[in-house]
Amino acid sequence: MNIMVFDVPAINGGALSVLNDFYNEVAESNDKNINWIFVLSTPTLKETNNIKVLRFPWVKKSWGHRIYFDQFIAPKLVKQYQVDKVFSLQNVTIPHVKCKQILYVHQSLPFVDYKFTFKDNKLFWVYQNIIGRNIINSVKEAQRVIVQTEWMKKACVERTQVDSQKIEVIPPVINLEVKGNFKTSDGSLSTFFYPASGAEYKNHQLILDACREIKKISEKKYKVIFTLNGNENSYVSDLYKQVQKEQLPICFEGPKTREEVFDMYTKSILIFPSYIETLGLPLLEAREHKGFVLASNCPFSNEVLRNYENAYYFDPFNFRELTTLIDSILKKNLSYVSPRIDDTKGINQHLISKVLSEVR
C-alpha cells in the first residue's frame, strides 16, 4: 500500500514540529507493508526501505510556484506513485485525484471570529478570505479531517456544515521533560514571561499598555520578559521604541532554547495575550510545569487550561483587565494555589494510528 504525505509549507515552527513528529512515528512503526512517500519543500528527512522523500524547494519561491505545484505537480505525483491514500498535513486537499484523502487542519485563521482587513494585514486577510475558502472546501471534500482541539472541530463544523463525526480531535504529541515546577518567591511573583514571535496577533502591545497603566497606579517593582530582540519587524521595532522612550519594565531578551523556556515557567508568571492560536503551546507547557498563567479569554486557552486552578483570563482587547490581574498579583491579592498532582493533562495520542486505521 502506498501512502503519500504532503507538507510543502512546513519549514519551521509548529508546522515543522508536527511533520517531524509524524515522520518519527512512521519511522518507528513496524508495518513494513506500507510504503510512505513524503512530499516536502526544504526539510531533509532520512529515507528508509519503506520511506521515500521527495523535495521541491522551488515551491517556496512565491505564491505562484505554490499554486502551480498544488494544481499540477501534486496530482501527477499521486498518479505516478500509484497512491492509495493521501495524508495532507498542509490544511488543503490535493485537487484532481480519485484516491481518498485524510486532511490535517492546523491553520486557525479561517475559523476565528477576529477578522483582518486588507489594510491592517494583507497576508492574514489573504489567509482568511482566499486561502481560507480553499481550506473550508477541503474540509468538505476530504473523507476524514483531523484537528488539534475541540474548539477547532466545533468551528469547522459551523463553517462547513459537515457531519461532526467526520472530524476527529487528535492533539499534537507534546514531548515535555518537566524537570521542575513553579515555585513561589518574591522573584517569581514579580516576573512575567511571554515566549512568542513578533506577529501582531501575538498582541505584545496589550502588555505594553497594561505596563503603562500600572506605572500610573503603582510603585511596585516587577519586570516582563519578551523572547524578542526588538528588531524583528516594524511592529516589534515600534514596541521596542515605546519601551525605551517610556522606560517600561520590559526586557527584550531574544529567543530562548526550549530548556530555557521550560526553566522560565518555574520562576515566572506566563502572560499569553495572543488571540489567534490553534492550541497555544506555551499554555500547555506552563500548565505541565504547574505554572501561574494569565491568558487571553479565547476558545483555545479555555480548552487547554480547562479546570486549571492557576489560570486567570482577560479580554485580549482590553488592557485594563490585564492591568488589574498584574496589579492584584503584585499586591498579593491574587494568590497561587498548589495544583493537584494529576492536574496536568498529558497528550499521548498519535496521528499514525488514525491514518493507518483509515487505510485498512
Stockholm file with secondary structure:
# STOCKHOLM 1.0

chainA/1-360         MNIMVFDVPAINGGALSVLNDFYNEVAESNDKNINWIFVLSTPTLKETNNIKVLRFPWVKKSWGHRIYFDQFIAPKLVKQYQVDKVFSLQNVTIPHVKCKQILYVHQSLPFVDYKFTFKDNKLFWVYQNIIGRNIINSVKEAQRVIVQTEWMKKACVERTQVDSQKIEVIPPVINLEVKGNFKTSDGSLSTFFYPASGAEYKNHQLILDACREIKKISEKKYKVIFTLNGNENSYVSDLYKQVQKEQLPICFEGPKTREEVFDMYTKSILIFPSYIETLGLPLLEAREHKGFVLASNCPFSNEVLRNYENAYYFDPFNFRELTTLIDSILKKNLSYVSPRIDDTKGINQHLISKVLSEVR
#=GR chainA/1-360 SS CEEEEECTTCSSHHHHHHHHHHHHHHHHCCCTTCEEEEEESSCCCCCBTTEEEEECGGGGGCHHHHHHIIIIIHHHHHHHTTCSEEEECSSSCCTTCCSEEEEEECCCGGGSSCCCCTTTCHHHHHIIIIIHHHHHHHHHHSSEEEESSHHHHHHHHHHHCCCGGGEEECCCCCCCCCCCCCCCCTTGGGEEEECCCSCGGGCHHHHHHHHHHHHHHCCCCCEEEESCCSCSSHHHHHHHHHHHHHTCSEEECCCCCHHHHHHHHHHSEEEECCCCCSSCHHHHHHHHTTCEEEEECSHHHHHHTTTCTTEEEECTTCHHHHHHHHHHHHTTCSCCCCCCTTCSCCCCCCHHHHHHHHHC
#=GC SS_cons         CEEEEECTTCSSHHHHHHHHHHHHHHHHCCCTTCEEEEEESSCCCCCBTTEEEEECGGGGGCHHHHHHIIIIIHHHHHHHTTCSEEEECSSSCCTTCCSEEEEEECCCGGGSSCCCCTTTCHHHHHIIIIIHHHHHHHHHHSSEEEESSHHHHHHHHHHHCCCGGGEEECCCCCCCCCCCCCCCCTTGGGEEEECCCSCGGGCHHHHHHHHHHHHHHCCCCCEEEESCCSCSSHHHHHHHHHHHHHTCSEEECCCCCHHHHHHHHHHSEEEECCCCCSSCHHHHHHHHTTCEEEEECSHHHHHHTTTCTTEEEECTTCHHHHHHHHHHHHTTCSCCCCCCTTCSCCCCCCHHHHHHHHHC
//
